[in-house]
């Protein structure tokens, strides 16, 4: 039987535990905390790797108030970049490889960035979906972020498509209205701020790459080849590519949970940079430029 003193101690410890949890909930997540959560979730991204990338907090937050982290690689001082490139992964939280490969490409950029291109790299756009105990495609409001972008006749086009074509499939729920989700609003604002010439969205696991606005120069990324899939109502490709005439490249990795080999990761990166050079410079650059080299 517990003594009176034991009961008092038990109650005190319970109050301390509740207070501790409440205090933790009041503290906003830091970059260190987010990196720790990501490294705990992804075997291919270590805590040190995440911390060493130089990620910073954007002004965007997820539904659960997790900061959307990013890193900008500026152009050469005083010079207009050949292109501004916005590259992100993890719009769907259960596509682990799409997050991991952005970290690997950032590591390449950290070593080889020359300043000819202005990059914004966002490893995970949907941190809540990724960091759920069981990661899922949607965000914390159960919205498919890649169906939540604005378009004309949103109710008819986007909701109508979801009802008629997907039979109200919960994995493709577009939300209660255009940009109803904070993650979508942040990306739209970032597109307006950064004014990218090209947006690269890394997804999985269809195993191809896809233009949403094609310059006609079909190309490959490593073992992935061009396959025009079209655009869905409410998708980024529809919003940025069709409506705003921004070149959108959707990369679909072969597997959601298995990373490509290091050689394939490098090959895809080199192909992407070469394509950017061909399509953004009227005069071909020197072939041995740093950002176009095979990473060592």
Steps between C-alpha positions, in 0.01 A plus 500: 500500500631843411573728793370855528848631414513267199166631375622858539817422301301323229268798464797739492675298231179491296464877518867540401451271200189686384675834547802375303287386206310829500825694506638298209182562303532875557851510353515550125693226318857601416714401203687259729173336605373469142832349389483252786146400401599462134807291582293278729256441215743459207783249519673670205523844668710528816457768763847635419418512128183698560669735746798562272293606198451854626122483482308799630141553603273652240201707605286195421359260756311176467159435654679374813726807503812319376721745308555435131877498462687614192837617373570754229813480285546851356617600155830675441503846663381771264402257224165369382496120539461280196185372671325507835414145602260400778549133589307318771410155625251352740177658379364156591620389840525128425743548209819467705738483205377837370621661824826308530616572145462876553743473792745311276471762226552776757821330605614513135407868476686578822818377330445610141274806500651754262246781511379475141161379623294629790355202687242466775500147646216377723556142625148442632194710422263283704681437831184397686425222251859376518534516877177319588570176684377335182592742223223583259445678170282778638574779745364522855161616367481190276544714187700396194714811462551431131128551439467813714639762259274772355344485157196654329167336581664322794178360643390354169838393369683381811220381726311369199801297387551363851135394528452361149841364405644384833165411664595722795821309563637635833860492376414760237276729706576850366389691809209726575619769260800615296807555719309397810825350633791698647758291312335580166470868586868515586605338172280737296647797689853365446437466127386863491800615707772295330357516145651167388564425135479129578330304778618146567264290711638164614242226555476120501441222395390518133859475365513772238536874462236726357474849352200710586614773262729354237762689306499211255846383605423148625765374734580244766608514862723203563285197420178705506359601164247758392140383527231763462236416760291813470387721788229450760254767612643677802854370447821699507552416133165655414554809715864575422539336160170550319374818667826684566719361221782392731692193389407223744693175507339225706752230586342168594758275666472121457425427866349696787706342778818388321763747387669483159866398514762773559607472137140545383449798732806666347396410146155653548652819640746538213223444244280758672773766504593430138137541397481828692811626323366408157166665560603815684812620319502631141875425486609158628714519810832327538447129544733478797308750713483393865124458526504272197776268616447146618523539879808342653 
